[in-house]
Amino acid sequence: YIKRTIDVPVKAAAAITFGVLAERRNIDLHDPKLEWTSTILYGFQQGLMEHGHALKAIPFYDAYSGEIEGARENLLKLAPSLSGLLVFPFLGMEKCISTLNETDIPWITVNQIGHAGTSNFVSADYYGAGLQVGKLFGELGFKRVLYMRTDSGSYSESLREHGLRDGLLACGGAAEIQVVNCEQHLVKDGMNAMDGFLRKSGSAPQGVFASGDLLAMGAIRACQEHNLQVPEQVAVVGSTGIEAGCHFNPSLTTVSLPMLRMGIEAAHMLDALTQEKSMTTPGIILPVEFLERGSTPRRPSSLD
């Protein structure tokens, strides 16, 4: 279950081994601008280097497919060789918390596990992301809004949706918000979900907010195939901040997540837990950046 070995210069003589529990195995750490997971892991490496630690091994488990029992067994086997663990969200993650505690090693999750989670996580401000998008749609006077998310039921996607609703209400809007679930977070999933929605509803939403940039790109492609102009007829906003959004046509308006910083902070937190021989630390929520580009019209206040 060892994915790869990475040797990096370190300040200290002794290397510390950290593990990563993720939803899939094939993650490219050479180009951190590709997507969410690789960017966070790249920052994680950088953060460990700042503390003189080498990331010697990254185990990946196929937990996303539902093999939770297998992930538990592998965790317990590998735990004695690890000094800490970074956990990415996956279906059934809550079922692994007791196993994580059994390992007796410090762990940090990327994103909160649920509304009751107050410790051992590093997260972006997903509620604030939805709030900013809701305010934009409200200022544009939108009455029909679509929220696209994956079918994981994750807490971060719930926070985005609540923020979207509150942002619209803050502008006095009485918008109808419909939600569509996508199978995964890829472009094709966004295309399929948006195409299905347009065929079923018979009318296009004025604004689309997707829980990821790739989903948003897929939504734009589907709109174009239905001869809907973006942003003139449908405004589309993503929620990741990957570099590909800058070069898309039209360029993608998005809520940029502090992915690199999330990885760095996770490394700092794990280092502190290791040094203090502790298992608990307060969670961290990092601010997001709203990048308005070509897939949304200008706000009324900025019109000439």
VMD Tcl script that draws the C-alpha trace (Angstrom):
set ca {
  {0.00 0.00 0.00}
  {3.01 2.29 -0.34}
  {2.35 4.58 -3.27}
  {5.76 6.17 -3.63}
  {8.89 7.22 -1.76}
  {9.96 10.86 -1.80}
  {13.35 11.93 -0.48}
  {13.78 15.62 0.27}
  {16.50 17.67 2.01}
  {15.79 18.09 5.71}
  {17.12 20.19 8.55}
  {17.13 17.39 11.10}
  {19.03 14.13 10.91}
  {16.07 11.88 11.66}
  {13.22 11.65 9.19}
  {9.66 11.31 10.39}
  {7.21 9.25 8.38}
  {3.71 10.61 7.83}
  {0.87 8.73 6.19}
  {-2.00 9.90 4.02}
  {-5.43 8.29 3.89}
  {-7.09 9.31 0.62}
  {-9.93 8.23 -1.65}
  {-7.70 7.10 -4.50}
  {-4.18 6.10 -5.36}
  {-3.10 8.00 -8.49}
  {-2.22 11.52 -7.35}
  {0.38 13.59 -9.20}
  {2.57 15.51 -6.77}
  {4.83 16.91 -9.50}
  {2.22 19.39 -10.77}
  {0.28 20.70 -7.77}
  {-1.87 22.98 -9.92}
  {-3.85 20.12 -11.42}
  {-6.46 19.54 -8.74}
  {-7.51 19.78 -5.12}
  {-5.88 16.70 -3.59}
  {-2.47 17.07 -5.22}
  {-2.26 20.77 -4.34}
  {-3.03 20.13 -0.66}
  {-0.52 17.26 -0.58}
  {2.11 19.47 -2.19}
  {1.59 22.03 0.56}
  {1.73 19.23 3.13}
  {5.17 18.24 1.85}
  {6.36 21.84 2.00}
  {5.11 22.23 5.55}
  {6.90 19.09 6.70}
  {10.14 20.31 5.13}
  {9.86 23.56 7.08}
  {10.01 21.49 10.26}
  {12.89 19.35 9.07}
  {10.79 16.27 8.38}
  {10.99 14.08 5.28}
  {7.84 12.64 3.80}
  {9.20 9.16 3.28}
  {6.06 7.26 2.37}
  {2.52 8.05 1.29}
  {0.11 5.12 1.60}
  {-3.12 5.42 -0.33}
  {-6.13 3.26 0.42}
  {-9.09 2.64 -1.86}
  {-11.50 3.65 0.89}
  {-13.71 5.60 -1.52}
  {-15.05 2.39 -3.03}
  {-16.55 1.45 0.31}
  {-13.81 -0.89 1.50}
  {-13.89 0.63 4.97}
  {-12.99 -2.60 6.77}
  {-9.93 -3.02 4.60}
  {-8.89 0.56 5.29}
  {-9.24 -0.05 9.02}
  {-7.09 -3.17 8.91}
  {-4.38 -1.48 6.87}
  {-4.39 1.52 9.18}
  {-3.77 -0.62 12.24}
  {-0.99 -2.54 10.47}
  {0.82 0.58 9.29}
  {0.31 2.71 12.41}
  {3.48 1.58 14.24}
  {5.63 2.98 11.41}
  {3.86 6.36 11.28}
  {4.36 9.51 13.33}
  {1.14 11.12 12.10}
  {-1.64 10.83 9.55}
  {-3.39 13.21 7.16}
  {-6.92 12.08 6.25}
  {-8.79 13.24 3.14}
  {-12.60 13.05 3.08}
  {-14.24 9.93 1.69}
  {-17.55 8.12 1.99}
  {-17.83 6.44 5.36}
  {-14.98 8.41 6.90}
  {-16.93 8.74 10.16}
  {-16.69 4.96 10.57}
  {-12.89 5.19 10.65}
  {-12.65 7.71 13.49}
  {-12.64 5.05 16.20}
  {-9.89 3.21 14.31}
  {-7.86 6.41 14.00}
  {-8.07 6.83 17.75}
  {-7.01 3.21 18.25}
  {-3.76 3.82 16.35}
  {-2.54 6.17 19.08}
  {-0.91 8.47 16.51}
  {-1.90 12.12 15.84}
  {-4.19 12.71 12.87}
  {-5.64 15.69 11.03}
  {-8.56 15.65 8.60}
  {-8.92 17.83 5.51}
  {-12.31 19.49 6.19}
  {-14.56 18.96 9.19}
  {-16.11 15.56 9.60}
  {-19.46 17.07 10.63}
  {-21.15 19.96 12.37}
  {-19.99 18.69 15.77}
  {-16.34 18.54 14.76}
  {-14.29 21.24 16.48}
  {-10.80 19.72 16.56}
  {-8.17 17.99 14.44}
  {-9.08 19.48 11.05}
  {-7.97 22.11 8.58}
  {-10.71 23.50 6.35}
  {-11.62 26.29 3.98}
  {-14.51 28.61 4.80}
  {-17.11 26.79 2.71}
  {-20.03 28.64 4.28}
  {-18.35 31.94 3.43}
  {-17.81 30.70 -0.14}
  {-21.52 30.03 -0.61}
  {-22.39 33.31 1.08}
  {-20.35 35.33 -1.42}
  {-21.89 33.52 -4.38}
  {-25.39 34.02 -2.96}
  {-24.78 37.74 -2.56}
  {-23.56 37.98 -6.16}
  {-26.63 36.19 -7.47}
  {-28.83 38.34 -5.23}
  {-27.28 41.56 -6.50}
  {-27.86 40.34 -10.05}
  {-31.54 39.82 -9.19}
  {-31.57 36.08 -9.92}
  {-34.75 34.20 -9.03}
  {-33.80 30.73 -10.34}
  {-30.59 29.28 -8.94}
  {-29.09 25.80 -9.23}
  {-26.61 24.27 -6.79}
  {-24.57 21.36 -8.18}
  {-22.82 19.02 -5.77}
  {-21.50 15.50 -5.64}
  {-23.66 12.81 -4.14}
  {-21.42 12.35 -1.11}
  {-23.53 14.32 1.34}
  {-20.35 15.90 2.72}
  {-20.46 18.54 5.40}
  {-18.49 21.00 3.25}
  {-21.12 20.82 0.50}
  {-23.86 21.37 3.06}
  {-22.03 24.47 4.30}
  {-21.78 25.84 0.75}
  {-25.50 25.37 0.23}
  {-26.41 27.10 3.51}
  {-24.12 29.99 2.63}
  {-25.70 30.28 -0.82}
  {-29.19 30.49 0.68}
  {-28.15 33.03 3.32}
  {-26.35 35.16 0.74}
  {-29.48 35.36 -1.40}
  {-31.61 36.21 1.64}
  {-29.15 38.93 2.68}
  {-29.89 40.69 -0.62}
  {-33.63 40.43 -0.08}
  {-33.96 37.79 -2.74}
  {-36.72 35.19 -2.81}
  {-34.90 32.91 -5.20}
  {-35.89 29.34 -5.90}
  {-32.86 27.14 -5.24}
  {-32.79 23.69 -6.80}
  {-30.15 21.09 -6.02}
  {-28.78 18.48 -8.42}
  {-26.43 15.66 -7.41}
  {-23.49 14.67 -9.61}
  {-21.98 11.19 -9.56}
  {-18.43 12.47 -9.02}
  {-16.59 15.79 -9.35}
  {-15.28 15.54 -12.93}
  {-16.17 17.63 -16.00}
  {-18.22 14.81 -17.52}
  {-20.24 14.54 -14.32}
  {-21.06 18.24 -14.45}
  {-22.02 17.95 -18.10}
  {-24.28 14.95 -17.51}
  {-25.99 16.49 -14.49}
  {-26.57 19.84 -16.17}
  {-27.79 18.22 -19.38}
  {-30.23 16.07 -17.42}
  {-31.48 19.06 -15.46}
  {-32.08 21.16 -18.58}
  {-33.91 18.35 -20.34}
  {-36.10 17.62 -17.33}
  {-36.88 21.16 -16.20}
  {-37.43 22.69 -19.60}
  {-35.99 26.03 -18.44}
  {-32.51 27.17 -17.56}
  {-31.46 28.57 -14.18}
  {-30.14 32.12 -14.14}
  {-27.27 31.19 -11.89}
  {-25.37 27.94 -11.27}
  {-23.09 27.34 -8.28}
  {-21.03 24.15 -8.42}
  {-19.17 22.61 -5.50}
  {-16.09 22.19 -7.69}
  {-14.48 23.89 -10.68}
  {-14.60 20.78 -12.88}
  {-18.33 20.43 -12.27}
  {-18.75 24.10 -13.19}
  {-16.80 23.61 -16.43}
  {-19.02 20.67 -17.27}
  {-22.11 22.79 -16.60}
  {-20.81 25.45 -18.99}
  {-20.21 22.84 -21.70}
  {-23.75 21.51 -21.27}
  {-25.20 25.02 -21.48}
  {-23.29 25.65 -24.69}
  {-24.59 22.39 -26.18}
  {-28.12 23.59 -25.37}
  {-27.35 26.91 -27.12}
  {-27.41 28.84 -23.84}
  {-24.93 31.70 -23.63}
  {-22.68 31.97 -20.57}
  {-22.83 34.41 -18.82}
  {-25.53 36.29 -20.77}
  {-28.24 33.69 -20.14}
  {-26.70 31.49 -17.44}
  {-24.06 32.60 -14.92}
  {-21.78 29.83 -13.61}
  {-19.55 29.84 -10.52}
  {-17.13 27.12 -9.41}
  {-15.59 26.46 -6.03}
  {-12.01 25.25 -6.13}
  {-9.63 27.67 -7.79}
  {-7.61 25.34 -10.02}
  {-5.49 26.98 -12.72}
  {-7.51 25.45 -15.57}
  {-10.38 27.79 -14.74}
  {-8.33 30.80 -15.88}
  {-7.92 29.31 -19.36}
  {-11.45 28.00 -19.83}
  {-13.81 29.69 -22.30}
  {-15.35 31.68 -20.80}
  {-12.89 32.01 -17.94}
  {-14.43 30.57 -14.80}
  {-15.64 32.71 -11.92}
  {-14.79 30.72 -8.81}
  {-14.34 30.74 -5.08}
  {-10.65 29.92 -4.73}
  {-9.85 27.63 -1.82}
  {-6.51 28.05 0.03}
  {-5.44 24.54 -0.97}
  {-1.69 25.01 -0.65}
  {-2.14 26.73 2.71}
  {-4.41 23.94 3.92}
  {-1.63 21.42 3.32}
  {0.99 23.58 4.99}
  {-1.19 24.18 8.05}
  {-1.96 20.46 8.31}
  {1.78 19.75 8.43}
  {2.30 22.41 11.12}
  {-0.55 20.96 13.18}
  {0.76 17.41 12.93}
  {4.27 18.53 13.81}
  {2.96 20.35 16.89}
  {0.96 17.29 17.99}
  {4.03 15.10 17.53}
  {6.25 17.43 19.54}
  {3.70 17.85 22.31}
  {2.79 14.15 22.30}
  {-0.85 15.17 22.09}
  {-3.81 13.80 20.15}
  {-6.06 16.87 20.03}
  {-5.73 20.37 18.60}
  {-8.35 23.03 17.68}
  {-9.50 22.97 14.06}
  {-8.54 25.74 11.63}
  {-10.84 27.40 9.08}
  {-9.02 29.41 6.40}
  {-10.56 32.26 4.35}
  {-11.43 31.87 0.66}
  {-11.01 34.30 -2.26}
  {-13.83 35.14 -4.68}
  {-12.45 35.50 -8.22}
  {-14.95 37.07 -10.64}
  {-14.17 36.23 -14.26}
  {-15.95 35.73 -17.56}
  {-18.57 33.14 -16.60}
  {-20.60 35.70 -14.60}
  {-21.86 39.16 -15.62}
  {-20.58 42.25 -13.87}
  {-22.40 43.35 -10.75}
  {-24.95 46.15 -11.27}
  {-22.82 48.59 -9.28}
  {-19.91 48.10 -11.68}
  {-21.88 48.71 -14.88}
  {-21.00 51.78 -16.90}
}
mol new
graphics top color blue
foreach p $ca { graphics top sphere $p radius 0.5 }
foreach p [lrange $ca 0 end-1] q [lrange $ca 1 end] { graphics top cylinder $p $q radius 0.2 }
display resetview
